[in-house]
Amino acid sequence: MGSKEKEKQVTVSVTLEIVLTQEDIDDIMCGALEGGITYWCDEAKVVGDYLGEYGSEQIARGGKLRLHLPEPFDKDETEYYELDLEKFKKGVELWAITPVGCNCLEQMDGKIRFDTCNADAIVCDAIIQYALFGTVVFG
């Protein structure tokens, strides 16, 4: 008597479409470059012409940044990685699947949006690491 049957659970797989504005991307990049990634990346250079006023505005406008790792971690000892919009979007996708840090997704007007007000340095860092490495390597 008194034995509880274990509650059954089901898993539901969903596909999300996350809407990012140019400002959202700029905000995430700013958070990353001004503190999020600075403990593992010591230099970020714009590739080609500046497409905005700041380097953090490069990705949202279709540009690239070249990021330097002073202490390579892979077997090839890769020091430089290029970040572009496609890699950035992949980073957001991987972050949404395996979030690090606080929840930054919200539903607004029937769409899933990224709330950059909640995106701290930890979130911004994770998105960039996912974008460049496919996983969180540092931190």
C-alpha positions as CSV (number, residue, x, y, z in Angstrom):
1,M,0.0,0.0,0.0
2,G,1.0,3.6,-0.5
3,S,3.2,2.8,-3.5
4,K,3.2,5.6,-6.1
5,E,3.4,4.7,-9.7
6,K,5.9,6.8,-11.6
7,E,4.3,9.5,-13.6
8,K,4.6,9.0,-17.3
9,Q,6.2,11.7,-19.4
10,V,6.1,12.4,-23.1
11,T,8.5,14.4,-25.3
12,V,7.3,16.8,-27.9
13,S,9.7,18.0,-30.6
14,V,9.1,21.4,-32.1
15,T,10.7,23.6,-34.7
16,L,11.0,27.3,-33.7
17,E,11.5,30.2,-35.9
18,I,13.1,33.0,-34.0
19,V,12.8,36.5,-35.3
20,L,16.0,38.7,-34.9
21,T,16.1,42.3,-35.9
22,Q,19.3,44.1,-37.0
23,E,19.3,45.8,-33.6
24,D,19.0,42.5,-31.8
25,I,22.1,41.2,-33.6
26,D,23.9,44.4,-32.9
27,D,23.0,44.2,-29.2
28,I,24.2,40.6,-28.9
29,M,27.4,41.4,-30.8
30,C,28.0,44.4,-28.5
31,G,27.5,42.3,-25.4
32,A,29.9,39.7,-26.8
33,L,32.6,42.2,-27.8
34,E,32.4,44.4,-24.8
35,G,32.8,41.7,-22.2
36,G,31.2,38.4,-23.1
37,I,34.0,36.9,-25.1
38,T,37.0,39.0,-23.9
39,Y,38.2,36.2,-21.6
40,W,39.0,33.9,-24.5
41,C,39.2,36.4,-27.5
42,D,41.8,39.2,-27.4
43,E,41.1,40.8,-30.7
44,A,38.2,41.3,-33.1
45,K,38.9,42.9,-36.5
46,V,36.5,44.0,-39.2
47,V,37.1,42.1,-42.4
48,G,36.9,44.6,-45.3
49,D,35.1,47.9,-45.0
50,Y,33.1,48.9,-41.9
51,L,29.4,48.5,-42.7
52,G,28.3,50.3,-39.6
53,E,29.7,52.8,-37.2
54,Y,31.1,50.1,-34.8
55,G,32.6,46.6,-35.3
56,S,29.6,45.2,-33.4
57,E,27.4,46.4,-36.3
58,Q,29.3,44.4,-38.9
59,I,27.5,41.0,-38.7
60,A,23.9,42.3,-38.9
61,R,24.8,44.1,-42.2
62,G,26.3,41.1,-43.9
63,G,30.0,41.7,-42.9
64,K,32.6,39.6,-41.2
65,L,34.7,39.8,-38.1
66,R,38.0,38.0,-37.6
67,L,38.4,36.9,-34.0
68,H,41.8,35.9,-32.5
69,L,42.3,33.3,-29.7
70,P,45.6,33.8,-27.9
71,E,45.4,30.3,-26.6
72,P,44.2,27.9,-29.3
73,F,42.3,24.8,-28.0
74,D,42.0,22.6,-31.1
75,K,44.6,20.1,-32.4
76,D,45.3,22.4,-35.4
77,E,46.0,25.3,-33.0
78,T,43.7,27.5,-34.9
79,E,44.2,31.1,-33.8
80,Y,41.8,33.0,-36.0
81,Y,38.1,32.4,-36.7
82,E,35.8,34.4,-39.0
83,L,32.3,35.2,-37.9
84,D,29.6,36.1,-40.4
85,L,25.8,36.3,-40.4
86,E,25.2,32.6,-41.3
87,K,27.5,31.4,-38.5
88,F,25.9,33.9,-36.1
89,K,22.4,32.5,-37.0
90,K,23.7,29.0,-36.4
91,G,25.0,30.1,-33.0
92,V,21.5,31.4,-32.0
93,E,20.0,28.2,-33.2
94,L,22.3,26.0,-31.2
95,W,21.8,28.3,-28.2
96,A,18.0,27.9,-28.5
97,I,18.4,24.1,-28.5
98,T,20.9,24.0,-25.6
99,P,20.6,27.4,-23.8
100,V,23.3,28.7,-21.6
101,G,22.5,31.6,-19.2
102,C,19.1,33.1,-18.9
103,N,16.0,32.7,-21.1
104,C,15.9,35.4,-23.7
105,L,13.1,34.1,-25.9
106,E,9.6,35.6,-25.7
107,Q,6.5,35.4,-27.7
108,M,5.3,38.7,-29.2
109,D,2.7,39.2,-31.9
110,G,2.5,35.5,-32.4
111,K,6.3,35.2,-33.1
112,I,9.2,34.0,-31.1
113,R,11.6,36.9,-30.6
114,F,14.9,37.3,-28.9
115,D,14.7,39.7,-25.9
116,T,18.1,41.4,-25.8
117,C,17.2,43.1,-22.5
118,N,17.8,39.7,-20.9
119,A,20.9,38.8,-22.9
120,D,23.8,39.2,-20.5
121,A,27.5,38.5,-21.2
122,I,27.0,34.8,-20.6
123,V,24.3,34.5,-23.3
124,C,26.2,36.6,-25.8
125,D,29.4,34.6,-25.2
126,A,27.6,31.3,-25.6
127,I,26.0,32.4,-28.9
128,I,29.4,33.4,-30.3
129,Q,31.0,30.1,-29.1
130,Y,28.2,28.1,-30.7
131,A,28.6,30.1,-33.9
132,L,32.4,29.6,-34.2
133,F,32.9,26.2,-32.5
134,G,29.5,24.4,-32.6
135,T,29.7,24.1,-28.8
136,V,30.6,26.0,-25.7
137,V,34.3,25.5,-25.2
138,F,35.2,28.2,-22.7
139,G,33.5,29.1,-19.5
